[in-house]
Amino acid sequence: MHTPASSLVHTRQGPVLGITDNDIHVWRGIPFAAPPTGDLRWRSPQPVVPWQEVRPARQFAAASWQNIDHCVELGGGNPGSFSEDCLYLNVWSPAADSAKRPVIVWLHGGGYTIGAGNLPPYDGKALARRGIVLVTVNYRLGHLGFFAHPALAGEEGGRVANFALLDQIAALRWVQENIAAFGGNSDNVTLMGESAGARSVMSLMASPLAKGLFHKAIIQSSYTLPDLPWEKALDKGEVLARHFGLKNATAEQLRAIPARDLWPLEGELKNGPVPICGDAVLPEPMLDVFFSARQHPMPVLVGSNSDEASVMAVFGVDLAGEIRKLRQRQRLGLGIIRLLYPGVKGDVELGRQVCRDMAFTTLGYVVMQAQQRVNQPCWRYWFDYVAEAERQTYAHGTWHGNEVPYVFDTLTLAEPARNYVNARDLAFSAQVADYWANFARRAGGGEHVLAGPVPWPAAVKGRDRLLRIGLNRRAGFKVENRFMRPRLALFRRVMGQHVTLD
């Protein structure tokens, strides 16, 4: 592959100079909005002040304030420095030319409290070698990203609380304005995310402010927790203000709270892993939009992992305790649950599977049905591959987030996988990344089948189809019809009634 030697690109804001990493150009730390500091804290992202001189884009920028230990342990690595000045993105491209390659914009996960776009699993070289222009984004986290308080209400002429989602929207606008200069096609943008990042993708599919900014969506391990209503968000904001000794706080007093003091808060002061509904970004709950099939119509790839319950301990969920609650309340009917999970013994394992399916697996089924109602293709998957050396450690399947380095083909960069993966693991990862790249490459129309080791058909209207990626933690691909249909249909009805396990 021929790659021009220069990585100098002229954006609408000013020229940036990246680096060339073997055959791939990389630009790091490009600002897509003004620093959200001082009077711009808890405001919509503002335009960058343009520059004339060449701006170096060789170093990753600071991530939003967060707990570094949690990010290293759970978020994919060490993001480096932290700052309230965090609105930067990174670009990987085969070449800065006029080729109009498909674009993927990646929104990292981490429960809206940890993570960054520069973590090792998200390195874009392998996808760029597949002809993709990859963009990874930093956005505001925790209370900096989601916050409502009476003193702030109406400052921008309406309700605004989902500042993290507004950051993502600003990054998508930057892509529309600039990605052609990096070799990308602004008319073929796939928005991709995992966990909270996937939740963000769904939120933007439901947001009137994001309409037209992307054309396809990849939703990896999103979850069914309901959004936080505006009124409750206001109450939480006042509780936080009182924690800092601010009764009847003014906007100026709130913005004077040091950013570093916001992230270690626990208990009722901690920010939950969901956006706020009732503002300009999310006028109504995201799940309601999908239940009524009013999401922005576009092709979607959606799925989850075989041991998503692995993340629930982080949020304090007692898996066996949930089954005991069912036994006491009979809300869903434990007898029905037993029929839907034949052969599963013990409350811990039953709780693991029930909580996994209610919180994660069912959402893919909901998205599929919403897609069918708007006559849009939906590729569903179930990820159940574990690296050969770790199959005893991951005895229940693929943990929450463990599919990410397979999708990016970065197993040799991701911790701890890089210490134990073998050639067969790497070969399987390459096949997974090929599927994802093929989805991004697909410009719309034509056959609803993705090429790969097994042709992957979309779940179009009247066809409930899913690709199993990994079979009992081993290599393999298999298309299944009506995957887990009885239990997912039950939990979908439960979700539709706004009933959850708690």
C-alpha positions in Angstrom: 0.0 0.0 0.0 1.4 3.4 -1.0 1.2 6.0 1.7 2.2 9.7 1.2 5.0 10.8 3.5 3.3 13.8 4.9 0.5 13.8 7.5 -0.1 17.5 7.3 -3.9 18.1 7.0 -5.8 21.4 6.7 -9.0 21.3 8.8 -11.5 24.1 8.8 -10.1 25.2 12.2 -6.5 25.1 11.1 -3.6 22.9 9.9 -2.6 19.8 12.0 0.5 17.6 11.6 0.3 14.0 12.7 2.7 11.1 12.5 3.1 8.1 10.2 3.2 4.8 12.0 4.5 2.4 9.5 1.9 2.5 6.7 -0.8 4.4 8.7 -1.2 8.1 9.4 -2.2 9.0 13.0 -3.4 12.4 14.3 -3.7 12.7 18.1 -5.3 15.3 20.3 -7.2 17.4 17.8 -9.6 19.8 19.5 -13.1 19.5 18.3 -14.6 22.1 20.8 -13.4 24.8 23.1 -12.2 23.8 26.5 -15.4 23.3 28.7 -13.8 25.1 31.6 -14.6 28.2 33.7 -17.9 29.7 32.5 -18.1 27.0 29.8 -18.5 24.2 32.4 -22.0 22.7 32.1 -22.7 24.4 28.8 -23.0 23.1 25.3 -19.6 22.7 23.6 -18.5 25.8 21.9 -16.5 26.2 18.7 -12.7 26.0 18.8 -10.8 29.3 18.3 -9.2 28.8 14.8 -5.4 28.7 14.4 -3.1 29.7 11.6 0.2 28.0 12.5 0.6 24.2 12.0 -0.6 22.5 15.2 1.3 19.3 16.2 -1.1 16.4 16.5 1.4 13.8 17.8 0.5 13.4 21.4 -2.8 12.2 22.9 -4.6 14.9 24.9 -5.9 14.7 28.5 -8.9 12.6 29.3 -11.8 13.8 31.4 -11.4 13.6 35.2 -11.9 10.0 36.5 -10.6 7.4 38.8 -7.3 6.1 37.2 -7.3 2.8 39.2 -10.8 2.0 38.0 -9.9 2.8 34.4 -6.7 0.6 34.5 -8.7 -2.3 36.1 -11.9 -2.0 34.1 -11.7 0.6 31.4 -9.0 -0.8 29.1 -5.8 0.8 30.4 -4.2 4.0 31.7 -5.5 7.1 29.9 -2.6 9.2 31.1 -3.3 12.8 32.3 -6.7 14.1 33.3 -8.2 17.6 32.8 -11.5 19.4 32.5 -10.0 20.5 29.2 -10.7 17.1 27.5 -12.6 17.6 24.2 -10.1 16.1 21.8 -10.3 13.3 19.2 -7.8 11.1 17.4 -7.8 9.9 13.7 -6.2 6.9 12.0 -6.2 6.7 8.2 -4.5 4.8 5.5 -3.8 8.1 3.7 -4.8 11.7 3.7 -6.2 11.9 0.2 -9.5 12.1 -1.6 -10.4 8.4 -1.6 -13.6 8.8 0.5 -13.1 5.8 2.7 -15.8 4.6 5.2 -15.5 6.2 8.6 -16.0 4.7 12.1 -16.4 7.1 15.1 -15.8 5.2 18.3 -17.4 6.2 21.7 -15.6 4.4 24.6 -17.5 2.8 27.4 -16.9 3.0 31.1 -20.3 3.7 32.8 -19.9 7.4 31.9 -17.3 7.6 34.7 -14.1 6.2 33.2 -12.4 5.8 29.8 -10.7 7.7 27.0 -10.3 7.5 23.3 -6.6 6.8 23.5 -6.6 3.5 25.4 -4.6 0.6 23.8 -7.6 -1.6 22.8 -8.9 1.3 20.7 -5.8 1.7 18.6 -7.0 2.2 15.0 -4.1 0.8 12.9 -5.6 -2.6 12.2 -9.0 -1.1 11.1 -7.2 1.5 9.1 -5.3 -1.2 7.2 -8.8 -2.6 6.3 -9.5 0.7 4.5 -11.3 2.4 7.4 -10.8 5.9 8.8 -11.2 5.6 12.5 -12.0 8.5 14.9 -11.9 8.0 18.7 -13.4 10.7 21.0 -13.0 12.0 24.5 -16.1 13.4 26.2 -16.9 14.8 29.6 -17.5 12.1 32.3 -19.3 11.9 35.6 -20.9 15.1 36.9 -19.0 17.1 34.3 -20.8 15.2 31.6 -24.3 14.8 33.1 -25.6 17.4 35.6 -28.8 19.4 36.3 -29.4 22.1 38.9 -32.1 24.8 39.2 -29.3 27.5 39.0 -28.2 26.2 35.6 -31.7 25.5 34.2 -32.6 27.8 31.3 -29.1 29.3 30.8 -29.1 28.3 27.2 -32.7 29.1 26.6 -33.9 25.6 27.4 -33.1 22.5 29.4 -29.6 21.1 28.9 -28.1 18.4 31.1 -26.5 15.7 28.8 -23.2 17.5 28.2 -21.4 14.3 27.4 -23.9 13.5 24.6 -23.5 17.1 23.3 -19.7 16.6 23.2 -20.3 13.5 21.1 -22.6 15.4 18.8 -19.9 18.2 18.4 -17.4 15.5 17.5 -19.8 14.1 14.8 -20.2 17.7 13.4 -16.4 18.0 13.3 -16.3 14.7 11.3 -18.8 16.1 8.9 -16.8 19.2 8.4 -13.3 17.7 8.3 -13.0 14.0 7.7 -12.7 14.3 3.9 -9.3 15.9 4.4 -8.2 12.7 6.2 -9.4 10.4 3.4 -12.8 9.7 4.8 -16.3 9.8 3.4 -18.6 12.1 5.4 -21.6 10.4 3.8 -20.6 7.0 5.2 -20.1 7.5 8.9 -20.7 4.6 11.3 -21.1 5.5 15.0 -19.8 2.6 17.2 -19.7 2.2 20.9 -19.5 -0.4 23.7 -21.3 -0.4 27.1 -21.9 3.3 27.9 -20.5 4.1 24.5 -23.2 1.9 23.0 -25.8 3.5 25.2 -24.6 6.8 23.8 -25.1 5.5 20.2 -28.7 4.6 21.0 -29.2 7.9 22.7 -28.0 9.8 19.6 -30.2 7.6 17.5 -33.1 8.9 19.6 -31.9 12.6 19.8 -33.3 15.2 17.5 -30.0 17.0 17.7 -28.0 14.2 16.1 -30.2 13.6 13.1 -28.2 13.2 9.9 -24.8 13.3 11.6 -24.1 9.5 11.1 -25.5 6.8 8.8 -25.0 3.5 10.5 -24.7 2.3 14.1 -22.8 -0.4 15.9 -24.2 -1.1 19.4 -22.0 -3.4 21.6 -23.3 -4.5 25.0 -25.7 -1.6 25.6 -27.9 -2.0 28.7 -31.6 -1.6 29.7 -31.3 0.8 32.7 -33.9 3.6 32.3 -32.7 7.2 31.8 -32.8 9.5 34.8 -35.8 11.9 34.6 -35.1 15.6 34.6 -36.8 16.2 37.9 -34.7 13.5 39.7 -31.6 14.9 38.0 -32.4 18.3 39.5 -32.8 16.7 42.9 -29.5 15.0 42.6 -27.8 18.3 41.6 -29.1 20.0 44.7 -27.9 17.1 46.9 -24.5 17.4 45.3 -24.4 21.2 45.9 -25.4 20.7 49.6 -22.5 18.2 49.9 -20.2 21.1 49.1 -21.9 23.4 51.5 -23.9 25.2 48.8 -27.5 25.7 49.8 -29.4 27.7 47.2 -26.3 27.6 45.1 -25.6 30.0 42.2 -24.2 28.9 38.9 -21.0 30.8 39.7 -20.6 28.9 43.0 -21.2 25.5 41.2 -18.7 26.3 38.6 -16.1 27.1 41.2 -16.2 23.5 42.6 -12.8 22.0 41.7 -13.2 19.4 38.9 -11.0 16.9 40.8 -13.5 17.0 43.7 -16.4 15.7 41.6 -15.1 12.3 40.5 -14.5 10.5 43.8 -18.0 11.0 45.1 -19.9 7.8 46.2 -23.3 6.7 47.3 -26.2 9.0 46.3 -23.7 11.6 45.2 -22.2 9.3 42.5 -23.3 9.8 38.9 -25.2 6.7 37.5 -24.4 5.1 34.2 -27.4 6.6 32.3 -28.1 9.9 30.6 -30.9 12.3 31.7 -34.2 12.5 29.8 -36.3 15.6 29.5 -33.7 18.0 28.1 -33.0 19.3 24.5 -30.8 16.3 23.8 -33.2 13.6 25.0 -36.7 15.1 25.2 -38.0 11.6 26.0 -36.5 8.4 27.3 -34.3 6.6 24.8 -35.9 3.2 25.5 -39.3 4.6 24.8 -38.1 5.9 21.4 -36.9 2.4 20.5 -40.1 0.7 21.8 -42.2 2.9 19.6 -39.7 2.6 16.6 -39.0 6.3 16.3 -35.2 6.1 16.2 -33.4 7.6 13.3 -33.6 5.0 10.5 -30.3 3.4 9.5 -28.6 0.0 9.3 -27.6 -1.3 12.8 -25.2 -4.0 14.1 -26.1 -4.9 17.7 -25.2 -7.6 20.2 -23.8 -8.6 23.5 -21.5 -11.1 25.3 -22.2 -14.5 26.9 -21.1 -13.4 30.4 -22.3 -9.8 30.6 -23.2 -10.5 34.3 -19.5 -10.2 35.0 -19.9 -6.4 35.1 -22.8 -6.4 37.5 -20.7 -6.8 40.6 -19.2 -3.4 39.8 -22.7 -2.0 40.3 -23.4 -4.0 43.4 -25.8 -6.5 41.9 -26.3 -9.7 44.0 -27.0 -12.3 41.3 -28.4 -14.9 43.6 -30.2 -12.2 45.6 -32.2 -11.3 42.5 -33.5 -14.9 42.2 -34.4 -14.8 45.9 -36.4 -11.6 45.3 -38.2 -13.3 42.4 -39.0 -16.2 44.7 -40.5 -13.8 47.3 -42.3 -11.5 45.0 -43.2 -13.8 42.1 -43.3 -10.7 40.0 -42.2 -12.5 36.8 -43.1 -15.9 38.1 -40.1 -18.0 39.1 -41.7 -21.1 37.7 -41.8 -19.5 34.2 -38.1 -18.5 34.7 -37.2 -22.1 35.5 -39.0 -23.3 32.3 -37.0 -20.8 30.3 -33.7 -21.8 31.7 -33.9 -25.7 31.8 -31.0 -27.4 33.4 -29.6 -24.3 35.1 -28.9 -25.2 38.7 -28.4 -23.0 41.7 -29.5 -19.4 42.4 -26.1 -17.9 41.5 -26.0 -19.4 38.0 -29.7 -18.8 37.4 -29.2 -15.2 38.6 -26.2 -14.8 36.3 -28.1 -15.8 33.2 -31.4 -14.0 34.1 -29.7 -10.7 35.0 -27.5 -11.0 31.9 -30.5 -11.4 29.6 -32.7 -8.8 31.2 -29.9 -6.2 31.3 -28.1 -6.9 28.1 -29.3 -9.7 25.7 -32.9 -8.5 25.5 -31.8 -5.1 24.3 -30.5 -6.5 21.0 -33.9 -8.1 20.5 -35.7 -4.8 21.2 -33.4 -3.0 18.7 -34.1 -5.7 16.1 -37.8 -5.3 16.4 -37.5 -1.5 16.2 -35.4 -1.9 13.1 -37.9 -4.2 11.5 -40.7 -1.7 12.1 -38.8 1.0 10.2 -37.8 -1.5 7.5 -34.0 -1.2 8.3 -31.6 -4.1 8.4 -30.2 -5.3 11.8 -27.3 -7.6 12.2 -27.4 -9.3 15.6 -24.6 -11.2 17.3 -23.8 -13.1 20.4 -20.1 -13.1 21.4 -18.9 -16.2 23.1 -15.2 -16.6 22.3 -12.5 -16.7 25.0 -8.7 -16.9 24.3 -7.5 -20.4 24.6 -5.2 -19.7 27.6 -8.0 -18.2 29.6 -10.9 -20.6 29.2 -10.7 -21.8 32.8 -10.5 -18.2 34.1 -13.6 -17.2 32.0 -15.6 -20.3 32.8 -19.0 -18.6 32.1 -18.1 -17.0 28.8 -17.0 -13.7 27.4 -16.9 -10.9 30.0 -18.4 -7.5 29.5 -16.0 -5.6 27.3 -13.8 -8.5 26.3 -15.0 -8.5 22.7 -13.5 -5.0 22.1 -9.9 -6.0 21.2 -11.3 -8.6 18.8 -13.4 -5.9 17.0 -10.3 -3.6 16.8 -7.9 -6.6 16.1 -5.7 -5.3 19.0 -5.2 -8.4 21.1 -1.5 -7.8 21.1 -1.9 -4.3 22.6 -4.7 -4.9 25.1 -4.0 -5.9 28.7 -4.0 -8.6 29.9 -4.7 -10.4 26.6 -1.4 -9.5 25.0 0.4 -11.7 27.6 -1.4 -14.9 26.6 -3.0 -14.8 23.1 -1.8 -17.2 20.5 -1.9 -17.5 16.7 -5.4 -19.1 16.7 -6.8 -16.3 18.9 -5.3 -13.7 16.6 -6.7 -15.4 13.5 -10.2 -15.4 15.1 -9.8 -11.7 16.0 -8.9 -10.8 12.4 -12.1 -12.5 11.2 -14.3 -10.6 13.7 -12.6 -7.3 12.7 -13.3 -8.1 9.1 -17.0 -8.4 9.8 -17.1 -5.0 11.5 -15.1 -3.4 8.7 -17.5 -4.9 6.1 -20.4 -3.4 7.9 -18.8 0.0 7.9 -17.8 -0.4 4.3 -21.4 -1.2 3.3 -22.9 2.1 1.9 -26.5 0.9 2.0 -28.8 -1.0 -0.3 -28.0 -4.3 -2.0 -28.0 -7.7 -0.3 -28.4 -7.7 3.5 -25.5 -10.1 4.0 -22.1 -9.4 5.5 -19.2 -11.4 4.0 -17.0 -13.5 6.3 -16.2 -17.1 7.3 -20.0 -17.6 7.5 -22.3 -15.3 5.5 -24.0 -13.1 8.1 -27.6 -12.3 7.1 -29.4 -9.3 8.6 -32.6 -9.8 10.7 -34.9 -8.2 8.3 -38.7 -8.0 8.7 -40.1 -11.4 9.5 -36.6 -13.0 10.1 -35.2 -13.3 13.6 -31.5 -14.2 12.9 -28.3 -13.9 14.8 -24.6 -14.7 14.3 -23.0 -16.6 17.1 -19.4 -15.4 17.3 -17.6 -18.2 19.2 -19.3 -21.5 20.2 -19.0 -22.5 23.9 -16.0 -20.1 24.2 -14.2 -21.7 21.2 -13.6 -20.6 17.6 -16.5 -20.8 15.2 -19.4 -18.9 13.6 -23.0 -20.0 13.3 -26.2 -18.3 12.2 -29.1 -19.2 14.4 -32.8 -18.5 14.0 -35.0 -17.3 16.9 -32.0 -17.2 19.3 -33.3 -17.3 23.0 -36.7 -16.2 21.5 -39.0 -17.3 24.4 -37.0 -15.7 27.2 -36.2 -12.5 25.3 -39.8 -12.1 24.3 -40.8 -12.3 27.9 -38.2 -9.8 29.1 -39.1 -7.5 26.3 -42.7 -7.4 27.6 -41.3 -6.8 31.1 -39.2 -3.9 29.8 -42.2 -2.5 28.0 -44.0 -2.3 31.3 -41.0 -0.4 32.8 -40.5 -3.3 35.3 -36.9 -4.3 36.1 -35.1 -6.5 38.5 -33.8 -4.5 41.4 
